[in-house]
Amino acid sequence: MGAETLLVTQKIHTVGALSCNPSLGGVGKGQLVKEVDALDGLCGRAGDWAGIHFSILNRRKGPAVWGPRAQLDRQRYREFIQSELLSTPRLTVMEGSVEELLVTEPNPEKPGCHRVTGICLAGSNQPISASSVVLTTGTFLSGSLFVGQTTSPGGRIGDAPSSAGLSYTLRERLGLRIGRLRTGTPPRIVKDSVDLSLVKLHLPDSHPSPFSFLNTHTRCKPEEQLPCYLTFTTPGVERVVRESLHVNCHIQQDTKGPRYCPSIESRVLRFPGRSHQVWLEPEGMTSDLFYPQGLSMTMPPDMQLRLIREIPAMHRAEIHTPGYGVQYDFVCPTQLSPALQVKNTQGLFLAGQINGTTGYEEAAAQGLWAGVNAARCALSLPTMALSRTESYIGVLIDDLVSRGVTEPYRMFTSRAEFRTSLRPDNADLRLTLKGFEEVGCVSSVRYQEAVRVKNTLQDALLALQALTLSAPNWKKTLPDICMSKVKSTILTGMDVLQYNDMSFEMLASAFPECLSSYKEFSLRLKIEAVYKPHCDLNKKEIERIQKEENMSLPQDIDYLSIPVSLSQEVREILDRVRPSTLGAATRLEGITPAAIVSLFNYVQFTKSQRMKREEELCARNVSLPQ
């Protein structure tokens, strides 16, 4: 962005350390990684460099909800991130712990009660001035570690928490509402102590899909990838959990933990009598450890070993590092603007778990956007927001600042109203051009590549649209296609590409003179063709709902009985909250895009019916009761 930047971190050698799961992406999360990359963020390229097992989750469903994911080599990821950061122009990296923020009177021409002008480091009398400050404290803000009945200060095993002065400044000086959340991590298992004959082998994709739009392949060759393994818990696991509850202070507390990545204790207590998945994931190409995803726990180490050994494949397993829990402070994110700036404090931005989220990808997305706006603030430029209609990053931030959190927030594709338009494959077309032309965070190299891709795809789509034949002629040209011979409709190449058994390569082989030059984008063109009708419909719905976002909802609507297609859950939410406008209804957690469309159509219909009745009664000089 062109701003002189200082990164203050407690230990430079832990920059890029993967605190928990050595993986990147997944359903919803993979979309965030692709968008961060489209805006020239770093984690996608780092994932391509450090990945050792690549897979597309949800592949049996449509491409809009595919989840690009990779297991990572911890050492490679850390080395790549450090190499990139330490060689970045205008970026200085400094070891230290921030003791407090420098706070002064606000600029009267801007909203806010305070203004941050820099930081003070612990053990230093020399303040550091700054036009804007981004706080990314992770689990370190007043962090506490829990193992069994033992509690110690820290944000990660082996690392101290952030300074108490920082929490004091946020709570007392700035008057921010602070909450408490918790998370945890599983024990690390010695790989050679696991009986792999008793687990199910899970192979990676034979052709790894890179996260970054700048990469055509990953560093790890297909044949070099490592497998993962699947096993399950047993009744013995549940028994050990219940026997250890009295010596597990972390699980006894009311602090909210992650719903979608719960500890094994929480899963057993919430779903007794069930068998739960446990994934054994490699931690690196040369690592001798497994990460047992699904076995996050905080019971005493001896009980952890007992529990692990209740799983047949791990009946002789050895624990290298025990699992532990973390509790930490977070700032209620409704106190932030869509630029991730604290509303009452000029120049202060927050990103990551301090805003109540969980996961590397959610943190990366916020960090990028908070950084963009902190730079714009420092350069005297207006801050910017991303819309829900153009990105998952926009969905994430809008959810946080408009709804807040009651538990650690995780991204899912279901949170996006228009996910058929917000696909992993088109993040560059949605965001890279904007990132260069409007935001200023994208390099010219990436921008030029995005322009090339956009123009080529447009040319290819025009070529497909111009390719027209009758159904019998299409069948004659492509005999393997499942198409009726008696159909008399004229179809374009775009129409034919929407058929399930048709690929762009097949079309290019039949019409090489006009299509063969676009084979580079075969998969993207297939996805564009399949989703074009949905995207056109989405676009109309977006325009219609944006236009009518301020449409008033009658306060006397009986949501529990109106004759429209709404689930009981949606009806109860609407009845309880009774939003005043359509826009307010769209931002309620649990309200689906389909519900908004149904509600919009119902209100429009009843409004038109009422107007029609009024006209009829007016003609008879009779007035309707209000």
Salt bridges, closest charged atoms under 4 A:
GLU35 OE2 - ARG430 NH1 2.88
ASP37 OD2 - ARG446 NH1 2.97
ASP40 OD1 - ARG45 NH2 3.80
ASP40 OD1 - ARG446 NE 2.71
ASP159 OD1 - LYS11 NZ 2.77
ASP159 OD2 - ARG156 NE 2.87
ASP205 OD2 - ARG59 NH2 3.10
GLU238 OE2 - ARG242 NH2 3.36
GLU243 OE1 - ARG306 NH2 2.75
GLU281 OE2 - ARG69 NH2 3.28
GLU283 OE1 - ARG74 NE 2.89
GLU283 OE2 - ARG188 NE 3.13
GLU310 OE2 - ARG239 NH2 3.24
GLU318 OE2 - ARG309 NH2 2.79
ASP329 OD2 - ARG171 NH2 3.45
ASP329 OD1 - ARG180 NH1 2.89
GLU361 OE1 - LYS29 NZ 3.15
GLU362 OE1 - LYS29 NZ 2.83
GLU390 OE2 - LYS434 NZ 2.95
ASP398 OD2 - ARG388 NH1 2.81
ASP399 OD1 - ARG388 NH1 2.75
ASP399 OD1 - ARG403 NH1 3.44
GLU407 OE2 - ARG259 NE 2.71
GLU417 OE2 - ARG388 NE 2.96
ASP425 OD1 - ARG423 NE 2.79
ASP428 OD1 - ARG524 NH2 2.85
GLU449 OE2 - ARG452 NH2 3.01
GLU520 OE2 - ARG452 NH2 2.84
GLU528 OE2 - ARG423 NH2 3.19
ASP536 OD2 - LYS532 NZ 2.99
GLU549 OE2 - ARG587 NH1 3.12
ASP575 OD1 - ARG578 NH1 3.09
GLU589 OE2 - ARG415 NH1 3.62
GLU614 OE2 - ARG610 NE 3.55
